[in-house]
Amino acid sequence: MTNQLRHSLSVLGLCTAFVFFGSAFAEPNDGIEGLNEEQQAFAERFLQFQDEMDQKFFYRAGEINGGNSSDVTETIEEKYADFYVRVARGDAVEKIGRMIGRAYEPVADFQRPTTFSRYYGLDVHAKSPLMGHIHTAIAMQYYPNGTGIMGGTLNLLQGAAQEEDIEYVKNAIDVVFEKYGRDPAPYRDRICNLAKEALQPKFHRKIACVGASFFGFPLVEVNEENYLFMTEIYAAFISSYMDTLEGRKDAPYTDEDVTAQEAMRLNWTEDQFLGDPYSSGGAVPYDVWGSAFLPPVVKF
């Protein structure tokens, strides 16, 4: 087993990712036409969920900003995937960026063919250094052998974020864990320990241990309860962050807070260029992840 392939179990939670495991033989991803009736129903719900996330969080960013100063969409087509990028900017939510990935065929040796693959990633960068930054992802895939998997990652890069706000975000997703009778420990431990298995650990994102990673084992099978759990916890994480951002947007901060924010943004940029195998390895083009996920300003 090569080092790169060995990383296939661990890197899924690190990154802008939209692949798990599947058969070695498959036709190209063709939307939902290759799925059975039950699979099509889940896939269609997931596509609708992506639209709802866009409507909810870009609208809320505009409300917090008193109107976004810009809101731009772009489609980037590659042989192996299509990418749909949207970025809005403003005074309080300095940047909110989204990337949807629709994969057609593998582009790296740790990827596998799928019959349906969608990834939705959303990052929010606050102007106030008191807020930190969130990087989130949720994905659904079906494979030629009929299995379906959901995955995701909920990252809070702390910077100068306040402890009570961090706890608020943690509690918001713990409510969802409790609702569905899930133990958050293995998913939270994975988020806290990702740096140990990063391609270049010293460049890996420095994350507050309050989120969760659903990439890697145990994988989340697509079924009704898991679908509701995954979509609810994803929305709860972003909503709680936006709550705290709105509450802190006019709060005073210090030069030390700004320094912490600048260090956080540089760390995230290093992670994307040097630590994350999907962005640094070329699985996702720079035009995509750079537009959707990088900070609005980086100082170094």
N, C-alpha and C positions, 0 to 999 in steps of 0.2 A: 504494500500500500504506500503510495507516495505521500509526502508531507501535505501536498495540496488537497489530496483526497481525504486524508485524515481530518483536515480542517472542516470537511463538509458537515460533520455533526455539530461542530461548535460555532462556526462562523455565521450560521443562519441567524443567530440572535444579535450579531454585531452590526447589521448592515442594512443597506438598501437592497433587500433581497426579495426574490419571488420564486424560489425553487426549493423543493424538498426531494423526495425520492419517488421513482416510478420505474416502469419497465424500460428496458434498453431499446425497445422497438415501438415506434408510434408514428402516426401521421402528424403533420403540423397542426398546431392549435388552430382551430377554425371557429372560435366563438363557442356557442352552445350547441351547434348542430350535431356534434359528435357525442352528445350526452344522452342518457336515457331520461325518461320523463321526470323522475324524482331529482336527478342531478340538475336537469335544466331548471327546475323550480328553485333550487337553492342558488344556482348561478345567477338567475334573474333577480332574486332577492338581494344578492350581494352587489350586483350592478346598481340596483336601486339604492342600496345603502350607501354606496360611494357618492351617488348624486345627492343624497340627503346630507352627508357629511360636508360636502362642498357648500350646499345651500346654508346649512346651519352655521358653520364656523367662518366662512368668508363674510356672511352677513353680520355675524356677531363682531368680527374684527372691524367691520365698517361702522357698526354702532359705537364701539369703544373709541374708535378714531374720530368720531364725528364726521365720517365719510372717508373712504380710502383715497389716497392721493393718486393711486394707479391700480389697475387690475388687468393683468395681461395673461392671455392663454396662448399656448403654442403646442403644435403636434410635431414630434420628431419621429420619422419612420426609418427603421433599420430592417435589414433582411430578416433578422431573428426576433424582432419585437417592435411594437409601436409604443411610444411614450407620450403621455398627455400631461403637460405642465401648466400650472396656473400659479401666478405670483401676484399678491397685492401688498401694497405698502401704505404706511400712514404714520401718524405722530406718536401713538401709544403702542399699537401693534406695529412695530417698525417693519416687520416682514412676516407674512404668512405664505408658505409655499407648499404646493401639492404636486405629487407625481403619481400618475397611474401608469402601471406597466402591463402590457398585454404580450405575453411571450408566445412565440411561434415555434422556436427550436432552441436547443441548448447552445450556449456560446462559450462555456467554460467546462472543464472536465469534472467539476463538482456539481454540475446541473444535470437534470434528467428530463426526457421528453414528457410532455403533458398533453391531455386532450382539452383542458381548459385551465387557464392561468391568469389570475388578476392580482395585482398588488396595488395597494393604496397607501401612500406615505404622506404624512402631513407634519410640517415643522412650523413652530411659532417662535419668533424672536421678538422679545419685548424691548422697547426703547429704554425703560427703566432697568438699571442693573440689579434692582432688588428682585427680579423675577426669574433669573436663569433662562433656560431655553428648553423646549421639548422637541424631541424627535420621535415620531410614532410611525408604526406600520401595521397593516393588517392585510393578510393574503388568503386566497382560496385557490386550491388546485385540485384537479382531477387527473388521474393517470389511466393509461390504457388498460390496466388490470381491473379497473372499476373502483378503486379506492379513492377517497376524497379526504383532503387534509386542509385544516385552517391553521394559520400561524400569525404571529404578530410580535411587536416589541413596543414597550412603553418606556421611554427614556426621559429622565429629567436631569439635565446638566445644571449643576447647582449655581456656580458663579457666586453671586452675593445674595441668592435667594434666602428669604427669612425662614427660620425653622418652623414657625407656626403655619406658614404657607405650604411648606413641604409636607408637613403632617396632614394638612387639609387634603392635599392631592392623594396622599397615601390612604387616608381614611375613605376617600371617595371610591377607590377601586376595591378596598377591603369590604365595603358594603356589598359589592357585586360578588366577590368571592364567597362571602357568607350566604348571600341569597341562593347561590347554586351549590352550596355545600362543598366548596373547593378549598383546599389548603393552599394559601398563597406562597408558602415557604419555598417549594422547589422552583417556582417561576420567578420569585424574587431573588433567590440565591443565584440563579443563572444570570440575572442582570448584574448583581453585585460582583460576580466573579468572571465576567466575560474577558476582562483584560488579561487574565492568566493564559488564555488560549488565543489571543489576538495574533495576527501575522507579525506585527511589530508592537509589542505591548507598551513600549514607552510612548507611543503615539496614540494609544487607544483613548477613546472618550472617557472622561472622568464623570461618573454618573452617581447621583444620589440614589441610595438603595431603597427606593420607594416604588419604583415601577415594576415591570414584569416582562419576562421573555417567554413567548410561546413558540419560538423556533427551536428545533431540536427535540430530543426525547424528554418526557413522553409526548408524542405528537397528538394533536387534537383532531379526532375524526369528525367529518362533517355529518352531523345529525341535528335534530331540532334543538335539543337542549344546548349542545355545544355552540350552535350558530347564535342563539340568543345570548349565551354567556359571552362569547367573543365580541359580538357587536356592541353589547351593553358596556362591557368593561373598556372598550376602546373609546366610545363616546364619553364615558364618565371621566376618563383620564384627561381628555382634552378640555371638557367642560369645566372641570375643577381648576385646571390651570388658567383658563380664561377668566374664571371667577376671581382668582387671586390677582391676576394681571389688572383687571378692571379696578379692583380695590386698592392697588398699590400705584396706579399710574401717575398720581400726583404727589406721592410721598417723597419727602426729601431724602437725599442720599449723599454719601461722602466720596471723596477722591479714592479712598480705599475700595469702595464698592465698584467704582468705575474700573479700577485696576483689576479687580476680580472678574468683572464682566469681560474685559479685554483678554485676559488669560483664558477664560472659558471659550471665547470665540476662536482664539488661535488654536486651542486644543482640539476643538471640533473640526476646524479646517485641516489640521494635521491628520486627524483620524480619517477624514474623507479622502485625503490624498495618499496617505501612507499606511493606514491601519485597516481600513475596511476593504475586504477582498472584492466586493462588487464594484465599488467606485474606483478604487486604485487599480483593480485588475482588468478594467475595461468591460465588464459585463453590463454596466450601465454607462452610457456616454457622459462625458463631462458636461456637455450642454444641458443634459437632463438634471443630474444630481447637483451640479453647480447652481443652476437656476433655482431649483426647488428647495435645496437644503442648506446651502452655505449661508453664513451670517451676512447681514446687510453691509457691515463694515468689519474689516479685520486689520489690526495693527500689529506690526512685528518689526 
